[in-house]
């Protein structure tokens, strides 16, 4: 049976060790705030103020009307010139992301019936996402310009029966910061939960205190509980700090229930601590535990959780691998709670999967620890 007296003694020991060890508090408080600051202020998927060049070989009113749609756009910083000398070199060296040429015969073709006024668009394909954005935006702006020209020439043109108006749900401002910060909490908690237990237990192996514990009547389950509870409390405090900093500091909307957020965070932290304990049964040094934590916990959570890279765009066999990564389910729960609300069916499914994976980690840890005791 579990002895509450032994568990209480283990909790007291861990509490005193946490107070005496400043690195634990640094991992719990300083590291999360640093990561939130980096993701919130330094990482952005929004494309704005791209530098492009516009060559106006045609000086007509129509050419200036089209160029104004680009120069007044918040997405571009447009430098206008009358010739394209040296612009190819600037495109090659990366000084500009695109080159648009309005030829001298632009207006002549625009006023000729049955003809389409041509423009030339060259984008830097070395950055594919930026190149696609430049092409799509310029094509959209040019199509809108041609539509306005047709309406201006033919005021009696009937209004289209279908008028498309775009609406954006859940992230109306299209701010990538909201998407990134809500998902980054999963990456932060993965690193903290796994690293706390892995490094602390590995340190005890290095100092020889773990052998002393295993020589006492303390059972493996009691030892696991004594290690988990203090760091579980620290992890939940760290999660609360991160959420407060995200919502208050960066004005990220939160549309879900804080109670449900606490529940899913607790289950994920349970899983991360289990992973850290499992790593500690393999690694007997802090350096090795740190390296394994980065490879097994942080990198899969960062690259294969859907936090920054879309899972559906990955190869099928990689998508199958992501089903075993707990951070994937925590990321989608966090982004749902922050940007959408309480989608109960999705979040409870995520909780079930995360809890199952975490239980596997603890079962492996208890089995390995039991073998050491015997």
C-alpha positions in Angstrom: 0.0 0.0 0.0 1.0 3.6 -0.5 2.3 5.2 2.7 1.1 8.9 3.0 3.9 9.5 5.5 6.6 8.6 3.1 5.0 10.6 0.3 4.8 13.6 2.6 8.5 13.3 3.4 9.4 13.1 -0.3 7.3 16.2 -1.0 9.0 18.1 1.8 12.4 17.0 0.4 11.5 18.1 -3.1 10.1 21.4 -1.9 13.4 22.2 0.0 15.4 21.2 -3.1 13.3 23.5 -5.3 13.8 26.4 -2.9 17.6 25.8 -2.8 18.0 25.4 -6.5 17.7 28.6 -8.5 17.9 26.8 -11.9 14.5 25.3 -11.2 12.9 28.7 -10.8 14.7 30.0 -13.9 13.2 27.1 -15.9 9.8 27.7 -14.4 9.5 31.5 -14.6 12.2 33.0 -16.7 12.3 30.6 -19.6 8.5 30.7 -20.3 8.5 34.5 -20.3 11.5 34.6 -22.6 9.9 32.2 -25.1 6.6 34.1 -25.0 8.4 37.3 -25.7 10.4 35.8 -28.6 7.3 34.3 -30.2 5.1 37.3 -29.6 7.6 40.0 -30.7 10.1 38.3 -32.9 8.1 35.6 -34.9 5.5 36.6 -37.4 3.9 35.0 -40.4 2.3 38.2 -41.5 3.9 39.6 -44.7 4.1 43.4 -44.6 6.3 46.1 -46.0 7.9 44.0 -48.7 10.3 45.9 -50.9 9.3 45.8 -54.6 10.3 48.0 -57.6 7.8 49.5 -60.0 9.0 50.5 -63.5 6.6 53.1 -65.1 7.5 53.1 -68.8 4.0 54.5 -69.5 3.3 57.9 -67.9 -0.5 57.9 -68.6 -3.2 58.5 -66.0 -4.3 54.9 -66.2 -0.8 53.7 -65.4 -0.6 56.0 -62.4 -4.0 54.8 -61.3 -2.8 51.2 -61.2 0.5 52.1 -59.6 -1.4 53.9 -56.8 -3.1 50.6 -55.8 0.4 49.2 -55.0 2.0 52.3 -53.5 -0.9 52.7 -51.0 -0.8 49.1 -49.9 0.4 48.3 -46.4 2.0 45.1 -47.7 4.6 46.8 -50.0 7.3 49.4 -49.9 7.3 50.5 -53.5 10.2 52.3 -55.2 9.1 53.8 -58.5 11.4 54.4 -61.5 11.2 55.0 -65.2 13.7 52.4 -66.2 14.8 49.0 -65.0 18.6 49.5 -65.1 20.2 47.7 -62.1 16.8 46.3 -60.9 17.7 42.8 -62.0 20.8 43.0 -59.9 18.8 44.1 -56.9 16.4 41.2 -57.4 19.4 38.8 -57.6 21.0 40.1 -54.4 17.7 40.1 -52.5 17.3 43.9 -52.0 13.8 43.6 -53.5 11.3 40.8 -53.5 9.6 41.6 -56.8 9.8 43.7 -60.0 6.7 45.1 -61.8 7.0 46.7 -65.3 4.2 48.8 -66.8 5.3 48.9 -70.5 5.0 51.9 -72.7 2.2 50.4 -74.7 0.1 49.7 -71.6 -2.5 52.5 -72.3 -2.7 51.7 -76.0 -3.7 48.1 -75.3 -6.0 49.1 -72.5 -8.1 51.2 -74.8 -8.1 48.7 -77.7 -11.2 46.5 -77.7 -10.5 42.8 -77.4 -7.0 43.4 -76.0 -5.6 42.9 -72.5 -3.2 45.5 -71.3 -0.1 43.5 -70.3 2.2 44.1 -67.3 5.4 42.2 -66.4 5.8 40.7 -62.9 9.0 39.1 -61.7 9.2 37.6 -58.2 12.1 36.2 -56.2 11.4 32.5 -56.2 14.1 31.7 -53.7 11.5 32.5 -51.0 8.5 30.6 -52.2 5.9 31.9 -49.7 6.9 35.5 -50.4 6.9 34.9 -54.2 3.4 33.4 -54.0 2.2 36.4 -52.0 3.6 38.9 -54.4 2.1 37.2 -57.4 -1.3 36.7 -55.9 -1.6 40.2 -54.5 -0.5 41.9 -57.7 -2.8 39.7 -59.8 -5.7 40.6 -57.5 -4.9 44.3 -57.6 -4.6 44.2 -61.4 -7.9 42.3 -61.8 -9.6 44.9 -59.6 -8.1 47.7 -61.6 -9.4 46.2 -64.9 -12.9 45.8 -63.4 -13.0 49.4 -62.3 -11.8 50.5 -65.8 -14.7 48.6 -67.4 -17.2 50.0 -65.0 -15.9 53.5 -65.6 -16.1 53.2 -69.4 -19.6 51.6 -69.3 -21.6 53.2 -66.5 -24.7 51.4 -67.6 -23.2 47.9 -67.0 -25.6 46.0 -64.8 -24.6 45.1 -61.3 -23.6 41.4 -61.0 -26.2 39.1 -59.6 -23.6 37.5 -57.3 -21.5 39.8 -55.1 -18.9 37.9 -53.1 -18.0 39.4 -49.7 -15.2 37.6 -47.7 -15.5 37.1 -44.0 -13.0 35.7 -41.6 -14.0 33.8 -38.6 -12.2 33.2 -35.3 -9.2 35.5 -36.2 -10.9 38.4 -37.9 -7.8 40.6 -37.9 -5.7 37.8 -39.6 -3.0 38.3 -36.9 -0.6 35.5 -37.0 0.6 36.5 -33.5 -2.7 35.2 -32.1 -2.2 31.8 -33.8 1.5 31.6 -32.8 1.3 32.7 -29.2 -1.6 30.4 -28.4 0.2 27.4 -29.9 3.6 28.4 -28.4 2.2 27.6 -24.9 2.3 23.9 -25.9 5.9 24.1 -26.9 6.8 26.0 -23.7 5.0 23.5 -21.5 6.6 20.6 -23.3 10.1 21.9 -22.7 9.4 22.9 -19.1 7.6 19.7 -18.1 10.1 17.3 -19.6 13.2 19.2 -18.7 12.2 19.8 -15.0 11.9 16.2 -14.1 14.6 14.8 -16.5 17.3 17.2 -15.2 16.3 17.0 -11.6 16.3 13.2 -11.4 19.5 13.0 -13.5 21.1 15.3 -11.0 20.2 13.0 -8.2 21.8 10.1 -10.1 24.9 12.1 -10.5 25.1 13.0 -6.8 24.3 9.5 -5.6 21.1 10.6 -3.7 18.9 8.4 -5.9 20.7 5.2 -4.8 20.1 6.3 -1.2 16.4 6.8 -1.9 16.1 3.4 -3.6 17.7 1.7 -0.6 14.9 3.0 1.7 11.5 1.4 2.1 10.1 3.9 -0.4 8.2 2.1 -3.2 8.5 3.0 -6.9 4.9 4.5 -7.0 5.6 6.6 -4.0 8.9 7.8 -5.5 7.2 8.8 -8.7 4.4 10.6 -6.9 6.9 12.4 -4.7 8.8 13.6 -7.8 5.7 14.5 -9.9 3.5 16.6 -7.5 5.9 19.5 -6.7 6.9 19.9 -10.4 3.3 19.6 -11.4 2.4 22.5 -9.2 5.4 24.5 -10.6 4.3 23.7 -14.1 0.7 24.9 -13.5 2.0 28.1 -12.0 4.2 28.6 -15.1 1.2 27.9 -17.4 -0.8 30.5 -15.5 2.0 33.1 -15.9 2.2 32.3 -19.6 -1.5 32.7 -20.2 -1.7 35.9 -18.2 1.3 37.3 -20.1 -0.2 36.3 -23.5 -3.7 37.6 -22.8 -2.8 40.8 -21.0 0.6 41.6 -22.5 -0.1 40.8 -26.1 -3.9 41.2 -26.2 -4.5 37.7 -27.6 -8.3 37.0 -27.3 -9.4 34.1 -25.2 -12.9 32.9 -26.1 -13.0 29.6 -24.2 -13.4 28.5 -20.6 -10.5 29.0 -18.2 -11.6 25.9 -16.3 -11.4 23.8 -19.4 -8.0 25.3 -20.2 -6.8 24.3 -16.7 -8.0 20.8 -17.3 -6.3 20.2 -20.6 -3.2 21.9 -19.3 -3.1 19.7 -16.3 -3.4 16.6 -18.4 -0.7 17.7 -20.8 1.6 18.6 -17.9 1.0 15.1 -16.5 2.1 13.7 -19.9 5.2 15.9 -20.1 6.3 15.1 -16.6 5.9 11.4 -17.4 8.1 11.8 -20.4 10.7 13.6 -18.3 10.7 10.8 -15.7 11.0 8.2 -18.4 14.0 10.1 -19.9 15.5 10.2 -16.4 15.4 6.4 -16.2 17.6 6.2 -19.3 20.0 9.2 -18.7 22.2 9.2 -15.6 23.8 12.6 -16.4 22.3 16.1 -16.8 24.0 16.7 -20.1 22.6 13.5 -21.6 19.1 14.2 -20.1 19.2 17.6 -21.7 20.1 16.3 -25.1 17.5 13.5 -25.0 14.9 16.1 -23.9 15.6 18.3 -26.9 15.5 15.4 -29.4 12.6 13.5 -28.0 10.4 16.3 -26.6 11.2 19.7 -27.9 12.0 19.1 -31.6 9.0 16.8 -32.4 6.7 19.3 -30.5 8.1 22.2 -32.5 8.2 20.7 -35.9 5.4 18.0 -36.0 2.7 19.5 -33.8 1.1 21.8 -36.3 2.4 24.8 -34.3 4.1 26.4 -37.3 4.0 23.8 -40.1 0.7 22.6 -41.5 0.4 18.8 -40.8 -1.8 18.2 -43.9 1.0 19.4 -46.2 3.4 16.8 -44.8 4.0 13.4 -46.4 1.6 10.7 -45.3 4.1 8.7 -43.2 5.0 11.9 -41.3 1.4 12.6 -40.7 1.1 9.1 -39.2 4.0 9.9 -36.9 2.3 13.1 -35.6 -0.5 11.0 -34.1 1.9 9.9 -31.3 3.0 13.4 -30.4 1.1 14.8 -27.4 1.9 18.4 -28.3 -0.2 18.1 -31.5 -3.3 17.6 -29.5 -2.4 20.3 -27.0 -1.7 22.8 -29.7 -5.1 22.3 -31.4 -6.8 22.5 -28.0 -5.1 25.7 -27.1 -5.7 27.4 -30.5 -9.4 26.3 -30.2 -9.8 27.7 -26.7 -8.1 31.0 -27.5 -9.5 31.7 -31.0 -12.8 29.7 -31.3 -14.2 28.8 -27.9 -15.3 25.6 -26.1 -15.5 22.9 -28.8 -16.2 20.1 -26.3 -15.9 17.1 -28.7 -12.5 18.2 -30.0 -11.0 19.1 -26.6 -12.2 16.1 -24.7 -10.8 13.8 -27.5 -7.5 15.6 -27.1 -7.6 15.2 -23.4 -8.2 11.5 -23.8 -5.3 11.0 -26.2 -2.9 13.1 -24.1 -3.8 11.3 -20.9 -3.4 7.9 -22.6 0.1 8.7 -23.9 1.1 10.1 -20.5 -0.1 7.0 -18.7 2.2 4.9 -21.0 5.1 7.1 -20.0 4.4 6.6 -16.3 3.9 2.8 -16.6 7.3 2.5 -18.3 8.9 4.6 -15.6 7.3 2.6 -12.8 8.4 -0.6 -14.4 12.0 0.5 -14.9 12.2 1.9 -11.3 10.8 -1.3 -9.9 13.5 -3.3 -11.6 16.2 -1.0 -10.0 14.7 -1.5 -6.5 14.7 -5.3 -6.9 
